[in-house]
Amino acid sequence: MKILYLVRSEGGDTLDAFIREHRKEHEVTVLRIGEVQDYDGLIDQVFAADKVISW
């Protein structure tokens, strides 16, 4: 399963724990929203992911 995390700020230990667990069995991509400059690419990644988690 492809999981995309959209993160606005540092998530801390809780977010890190979620990502670590998901990476054990899934393909995980983490995008920092403030650093995204290619919004067309972002939309493509959202539609390509099986699950999108915003934090």
Phi, psi and omega per residue, in radians:
M1 nan 2.413 3.084
K2 -1.663 2.152 3.134
I3 -2.048 2.278 3.101
L4 -1.984 2.133 3.033
Y5 -1.723 2.197 3.020
L6 -1.867 1.975 -2.979
V7 -2.050 2.219 3.124
R8 -1.492 -0.611 -3.114
S9 -2.547 3.132 3.102
E10 -1.073 2.231 -3.076
G11 -1.567 -0.288 3.124
G12 1.395 -2.820 -3.032
D13 -1.114 -0.645 -3.103
T14 -1.131 -0.839 3.116
L15 -1.083 -0.779 3.124
D16 -1.014 -0.686 3.132
A17 -1.155 -0.749 3.099
F18 -1.049 -0.821 -3.110
I19 -1.104 -0.778 3.115
R20 -1.008 -0.798 -3.126
E21 -1.135 -0.754 3.139
H22 -1.139 -0.617 -3.118
R23 -1.181 -0.335 3.121
K24 -1.135 -0.544 -3.045
E25 -2.256 -0.089 -3.031
H26 -2.351 2.844 3.022
E27 -1.510 2.041 -3.042
V28 -2.046 2.340 3.027
T29 -2.129 2.363 3.116
V30 -2.066 2.162 3.104
L31 -2.073 2.252 3.036
R32 -1.505 2.014 -3.039
I33 -0.977 -0.712 -3.121
G34 -1.156 -0.281 -3.110
E35 -1.762 -0.110 -3.100
V36 -1.332 2.229 3.091
Q37 -2.055 -0.330 -3.128
D38 -1.822 1.528 -3.068
Y39 -1.246 -0.504 3.033
D40 -1.109 -0.730 3.090
G41 -1.121 -0.657 3.108
L42 -1.084 -0.800 3.127
I43 -1.091 -0.705 3.087
D44 -1.046 -0.739 -3.136
Q45 -1.182 -0.635 3.100
V46 -1.078 -0.806 -3.119
F47 -1.272 -0.433 3.117
A48 -1.377 -0.390 -3.090
A49 -1.383 2.586 3.037
D50 -1.416 -0.486 -3.135
K51 -2.521 2.381 3.090
V52 -2.101 2.241 3.138
I53 -2.105 2.161 3.081
S54 -1.816 2.447 -3.064
W55 -2.330 nan nan
